[in-house]
Amino acid sequence: MSTLTDNKTILIESVWFDKDSIFVKMNNDQIIQNPIDWFPNLKKGTINQLKNFSIEANGRWIHWEELDEDLSVEGFLKFKG
């Protein structure tokens, strides 16, 4: 179940990284920044592995095949920094 705000489903629009953080922009223009350290599988990855992701289920989660990691909209909203 996706989080709803003002009857609009919040979905992942884009993802990017710096050396310490993952940034996720939602379709409501909210940008969430979380430390990569919070995600053990991502922490183990190289920058090339981190960039090798796909946004799945029409923006409901992010998948890293190589790192065996999936992160959902709900997870980012719950643990936003």
C-alpha positions as a printed Julia matrix, in Angstrom:
81×3 Matrix{Float64}:
  0.0    0.0     0.0
  1.48   3.34   -0.98
  1.35   6.33    1.27
 -1.36   8.83    0.39
 -1.2   12.59    0.88
 -4.09  14.75   -0.26
 -5.46  11.72   -2.17
 -2.26  11.49   -4.24
 -0.09   8.39   -4.13
  3.52   9.26   -3.31
  5.92   7.56   -5.72
  9.65   7.61   -6.35
 10.61   9.89   -9.21
 14.43   9.89   -9.1
 17.39   8.64   -7.06
 20.96   9.9    -6.69
 23.92   9.61   -4.33
 26.82  11.5    -2.85
 29.66   9.82   -0.96
 27.62   9.38    2.23
 23.93   9.62    1.35
 21.14   8.4    -0.86
 18.65  11.0    -2.09
 15.16  10.13   -3.3
 12.87  12.65   -4.98
  9.19  11.83   -4.72
  6.5   12.85   -7.19
  5.27  15.45   -4.67
  8.68  17.23   -4.99
  9.76  16.06   -1.53
 13.44  15.07   -1.4
 14.51  12.6     1.26
 18.16  12.16    2.21
 19.28   9.18    4.26
 22.78   7.96    5.15
 23.91   5.02    3.05
 25.16   3.51    6.33
 21.51   2.81    7.23
 21.37   0.23    4.44
 24.05  -2.49    4.93
 23.75  -3.92    1.41
 24.12  -0.47   -0.15
 27.02   0.4     2.15
 28.94  -2.59    0.73
 28.41  -1.43   -2.86
 30.68   0.58   -5.12
 29.42   3.83   -6.61
 28.89   1.99   -9.92
 26.83  -0.68   -8.16
 24.79   1.98   -6.35
 24.01   3.68   -9.65
 22.9    0.37  -11.18
 19.31   0.37   -9.88
 15.83   0.28  -11.33
 12.68   1.99  -10.11
 10.03  -0.73   -9.95
  6.24  -1.03   -9.66
  5.59   2.39  -11.2
  7.7    4.14   -8.56
  6.83   2.16   -5.45
 10.33   0.81   -4.78
 13.97   0.83   -5.89
 15.73  -2.43   -6.77
 19.46  -3.18   -6.91
 19.86  -6.61   -8.52
 23.62  -6.77   -7.97
 23.4   -5.73   -4.3
 20.26  -7.77   -3.5
 18.47  -4.72   -2.08
 14.95  -3.32   -2.38
 13.84  -0.06   -0.76
 10.23   1.08   -0.72
  8.52   4.46   -0.65
  7.14   3.59    2.77
 10.64   2.84    4.06
 11.99   6.18    2.9
  9.04   8.1     4.35
  9.24   6.23    7.66
 12.99   6.74    8.13
 13.48  10.07    6.4
 16.43  12.04    7.68
